[in-house]
Amino acid sequence: MHDYDRLVLAHGLRLEAVQVRLPNILWFIIITGALISLSSSFFFRVEDVWLQGMQVSLLAAFIGMAIFLIFAFDRPFRGELGLRPDSCQLIYDQLMKP
């Protein structure tokens, strides 16, 4: 019964964590920091315009991927990247066997 009680408690905590998100102020700081980083890259003087464009593009791509990962992992229990309930189901099945 103790193991089953822990399972029910873990299940409740997981359901509660589904609604947890990053606060809006944190998203504002992430986006503002990305814009500041990109705009500050124009302060470095590079003679070759193509090289400057390539550096800014690579920086933008890196920042974009980082923001995408933060967005994808913002809700860890939802979507394709979310955690699956397989381990909880396995424990439940083992505990409930007659």
C-alpha positions in Angstrom: 0.0 0.0 0.0 2.9 2.3 0.7 4.2 1.9 -2.8 0.8 2.5 -4.3 0.4 5.6 -2.1 3.7 6.9 -3.5 2.6 6.2 -7.0 -0.6 8.2 -6.5 1.3 11.1 -5.0 3.8 11.1 -7.9 0.9 11.0 -10.4 -0.7 14.0 -8.7 2.5 15.9 -8.8 2.9 15.1 -12.5 -0.6 16.3 -13.3 0.1 19.5 -11.3 3.4 20.1 -13.2 1.6 19.9 -16.6 0.3 23.4 -16.0 3.7 24.9 -14.9 5.2 27.3 -17.5 8.0 29.8 -17.7 6.8 33.2 -16.5 6.1 35.8 -19.1 8.9 38.1 -17.7 11.4 35.3 -18.3 10.3 35.1 -21.9 10.6 38.8 -22.2 14.2 38.7 -20.9 15.1 35.8 -23.3 13.7 37.6 -26.3 15.2 41.0 -25.3 18.6 39.4 -24.7 18.5 37.8 -28.1 17.7 41.1 -29.8 20.5 42.9 -27.8 23.0 40.2 -28.8 22.1 40.4 -32.4 22.2 44.2 -32.6 25.5 44.3 -30.7 27.1 42.1 -33.3 26.9 45.1 -35.7 29.2 47.1 -33.5 32.2 44.9 -34.4 33.7 46.3 -37.6 34.4 43.7 -40.2 35.7 44.9 -43.6 34.1 42.1 -45.6 30.3 42.5 -45.8 29.8 38.9 -46.7 31.7 37.8 -43.6 29.7 40.2 -41.4 26.5 38.8 -42.8 27.6 35.2 -42.2 28.6 35.9 -38.6 25.2 37.6 -37.9 23.3 34.8 -39.6 25.1 32.1 -37.6 24.6 34.0 -34.4 20.9 34.5 -35.2 20.6 30.7 -36.1 22.2 29.8 -32.8 20.0 32.1 -30.7 16.9 30.9 -32.7 17.8 27.2 -31.9 18.3 28.1 -28.2 14.9 29.8 -28.0 13.3 26.9 -29.8 14.7 24.5 -27.2 13.5 26.7 -24.4 10.1 26.9 -26.0 10.0 23.1 -26.6 11.0 22.2 -23.1 8.8 24.9 -21.5 6.1 22.3 -21.1 7.9 19.0 -20.4 4.8 16.8 -20.2 3.2 17.9 -23.5 3.9 17.4 -27.2 6.3 15.1 -29.0 9.3 16.1 -26.9 7.3 15.6 -23.7 7.9 12.9 -21.1 5.9 9.7 -21.7 3.9 8.0 -18.9 5.4 4.6 -19.8 7.5 4.2 -16.6 4.5 5.1 -14.4 2.3 2.7 -16.3 4.9 -0.1 -15.8 5.0 0.5 -12.1 1.3 0.7 -11.9 0.9 -2.6 -13.8 3.4 -4.3 -11.5 1.8 -3.0 -8.3 -1.8 -3.9 -9.4 -1.0 -7.5 -10.5 -3.0 -10.0 -8.4 
